[in-house]
């Protein structure tokens, strides 16, 4: 027996006016960086291996970016370039934040910035105790690194075979009802109404249509969700909250997510919980009737199932693509994300943009690291000025455009290059890093 998921949905994003807008104030924050890949022998970069992990939304990017970064750096700096960086660990957004706090990761990645406050509750309150520098939010710098869309991957082989040129259309009301256990069949009236071209027709001898019926299959819907702490879930639930309004307002005392996981009692009994984006995608692929939310590259590059088209805020039907995600992000250019003096990030939500051509389920992901490594010992297997400079140079390169920059890698992996105003913020964040309160002197 299921319980109402709408209680769970609203707790995530009931207040995304998260913190007051304040300017970035760290030293060097006005600097413009250029992805410099120059390494000297004294930097010791060739033997350094900073561990990075977290958001599975970011896995396709980081695990293509890391070897490309080393290759590009070797082209510039030869044997002085970093050559030992291990691949990224896709442990999930919550684990990424916890890992960087614990020192397991030199860089932890999350689609929900660390310290985000929802309904007056800090999602990372259990880790950010403010008892010491390691657990104080202001000790960290958060850098936007990728922009991507969340697709609704579905498995309806008979439908795809017969109506392949008409991907299923869904809207936020239907999606909310699916994940709430209200809409349970693919041929429900609400889904049929959204898909008028997916019909069986009967014609008379003259070829005139005399009768038509919905051709959506009479199959149970199996919603697939993230069973681990997930920033991808945050983006999806943020979208449902922003579009469904009062239905997703959460009463005081409800469990906070994504700091904790779903459990089976909070979704329909038919639902499946997958680990990481890859697990959700695999569950959908293995389940006829399944539908699940995954980062776009898991559909575009790694799997063969289609993604639903989504009705946006202008009542347009939009496919998930780089163009439609970029359009959604552009709708928020007047309210760019920012980090305040305490390290909290505001205005990072970009779901449900109101522009033409917007795909409405999209978001940024953030690389998180200690702001000053002096005196903190080893973090993620590296330490000291050289370790911090290597990580800073890697992140600087990650946010750069051009054919040799990290955002070109992002584009190849199905992400959308960061808008210029977000690149500016990212560069400012990297430039603000210090060692013993002194600028790292990045170019």
PyMOL commands that set and color helices and strands:
alter all, ss='L'
color gray80, all
select helices_A, chain A and resi 5-13+41-43+45-47+56-80+93-102+133-135+137-139+157-163+172-180+189-194+231-248+264-266+276-285+297-300+322-330+333-335+384-398+406-412+420-431
alter helices_A, ss='H'
color red, helices_A
select strands_A, chain A and resi 52-54+107-110+117-118+121-122+140-154+169-170+199-203+209-214+222-226+272-274+290-295+309-311+317-318+338-339+345-346+362-370+434-435+438-439
alter strands_A, ss='S'
color yellow, strands_A
deselect
rebuild
show_as cartoon
